[in-house]
């Protein structure tokens, strides 16, 4: 990896930073993330032994998945570019350590491209959840993640498919009708088709292992994995040994 221009959209950072103070409220504007989190964690855990693993959480927000990974025994480094989110993540970790003193996360206000220069080949697993569709150059993130992985390491991604169903459910339904997400959370043009993600993975030297649909039921408030990928999906790719 070589240094690249900053790969972020300030308006996107500001949008999520405004939610920082209620990020950990399970009934707040990030309620859907709270309800997706157990399924995201289970997907990672099913494909990677987390205890003692070096794990990087890219676009960690205020640390929902980061703390969950640490709770599984992983040695977690977590990145975000919104100072307010990193501040809340650190504060919540301190609160969590009152009852779980072994919980450890190294939160950093840093881009994945810059840490790839600093720590190539460092991590057994990398998670990048609901982040790729919010950056100007998602392929750059994938390349950086490939650099950061050890041989045999795995990259876990969740994002939204660019389909009419995703527009109807993730934007019209979730943001404007059900109010599950704040209005303006997503831009349909930035949704990513699985074939596009697969091409970026191949170009970065990674092998796609799995693509699974991530299905959310707003009535039961639970998420499950399935075969259909028209809206949300999870993907796992491995760096060849």
Buried (B, 14 or more C-beta within 10 A) or exposed (E): BEEBEEBBBEEBBEBBBEBBEBBBEEEBBBBBBBBBBEBBBBBBBEBBEBEEBBBBBBBBBBBBBBBBBBBBBBBBBBBBBBEBBBBBBBBBBEEBBEEEEEBEBEBBEBBBBBBBBEBBEBBBBBBBBBBBBBBEBBBBBBBBBBBBBBEEBBBBBBBBBBBEEBBBBBBEBBBEEEEBBBEEBBEBEBBBBBEBBBBBBEEBEBEBBBBBBBBBEBEEEEBEBEEEBBBBBBBBBBBEE
